[in-house]
Amino acid sequence: MGKWLRVLLKFFGVLIVLLVILFFFATSTIDTTPYFETAYYRNTIENLEEAVKNKSEAKGELLAGFARTNITPKIINDNPDPAKGEFNNIKMAGYGSGKIATSVHDSIFAKAIAIEVDSETVVLINADLVAIPEDVVNKVTDNLKGKISRKQLYFGATHTHSSIGNCMPGYVGKSFGGEYKPEVVEWLSQKFSALILQALADKQPAQFSSGYVKVPNLVRNRIIGESGRLNDKLDLLSFIQENGKKATIGAFSAHATVIGTDNEQYTGDYPGYFQRHLEENGVDLALFFAGTVGSHSNKGIGEKFEKAKYIGETLADSARSALNKMEYLPIVELTAISSEIEIPKLQFLYISDRLRLSPYLGSKLMPKSNPIQVQGLKLNNLIWLALPYELSGEYGLDLKNALELQGYNSVLSSFNGQYLGYIVPQKYYYFDTYEARLMGWYGPSMGDYLMELNFKMANELTHTKL
């Protein structure tokens, strides 16, 4: 009996040692090194300074081209043809428990506005997707090589959680959008490429204006509720071609999650209602970009589609009121900056207030990214930053208010073709919230680091010190 007891104790002793070793290699303490003392910060500042030297600047008559394409998949049970947009078993992206799409409630679109000033061109591209998949952007860039470059393409999504999945590789991509299917990526890439070329071909003399209207009754701070600060601005850009056609962009910070996880129908959620209502009331092309959605949710009357309709159409009516007061100009000053940034090691998956999953194991759960891109655009008194993450509305409000004091309207859009999770103020990093614990992937300094970069980009675009 004593022999077996010794063997059992030895077995458990070895097991405990192995578990300790496994725990040691599988976890790491949270890195609290000040970001401004790191190599990634120094390298990023060098990259940004080089990008500023190579920025595009122009002033002259505006040319603008408009385009749209329907990206609603056709649900086919037998012998689908992906080249024709026919699929079966596509999961809707956005909810961890998302459903397989079985039907269509309302069609989903990708849209684009091409802008040219004195031979300098950029294209604003938007889609009714939860995010713009990086693999789609890479394929579009390859498809259009020699025609337009990646740095001229400003991508954004409406962030509807009831749209096309199966586009993002890795464990995280599968969790939020289903198993990666290259045929879906290829089809979307062809649709986006043709869309951009169509917008470029449609360019003609146009006028431009920008503005905003506050709609606090449609958005809430979902981290700390009513006591939290709100970015409640619906930011607006408007273009009118000389033939009278109008295109309007709205950017707002409420999450497009009105339609819940039990939904099995493709839908643009409230941004879809926003776009359709404008297009039924005098606007030829309406686009919606998710703004600083990293801490903000929606608020409105009703449930599900009734609520989505209320929010979208109320936003659209607010936009129409503001558009009627905006002044248009045919002469535009354009400045564009595109820069690569470096980021800290992953501090992924909450284990305790001190521990996260090790960066090595965390990297195995995430898709491999190309160099991370940030982009800035100035059109007269409008500043646009296209960002690869969901920025907190509280963070965004600081920059937007600083810009407004200098006379600038602004858009801070998310989902520019890559994804770094949620970026919330450091004061919330240890707060027990979804935004910080599950979706805060890069440590407590990440928000302050990225906001410094955002302010630097805005400073270079405005030639002021904000």
Secondary structure, DSSP 8 states (H G I E B T S, - for coil): -HHHHHHHHHHHHHHHHHHHHHHHHHEEE-----GGGSHHHHHHHHHHHHHHHT-EEEEEEEEEEEEEEE---EE-SSS--GGGTEESS-BEESSTT--B--EESS--EEEEEEEEETTEEEEEEEESSSS--HHHHHHHHHHTTTT--GGGEEEEE---SSEE-S---HHHHHHHH-S--HHHHHHHHHHHHHHHHHHHHT-EEEEEEEEEEE-GGGEEETTTGGGS----EEEEEEEEETTS-EEEEEEE-S-S--S-TT--EE--HHHHHHHHHHHTTT-SEEEEEE-STTSEEE--SSSHHHHHHHHHHHHHHHHHHHHTT---BSEEEEEEEEEEE-------SBSSSSEEE-HHHHHHHS----SEEEEEEEETTEEEEE-SSEE-HHHHHHHHHHHHHTT-EEEEE--SS----EE--GGGTTSS-IIIIIT--S-TTHHHHHHHHHHHHHHHHHTS--
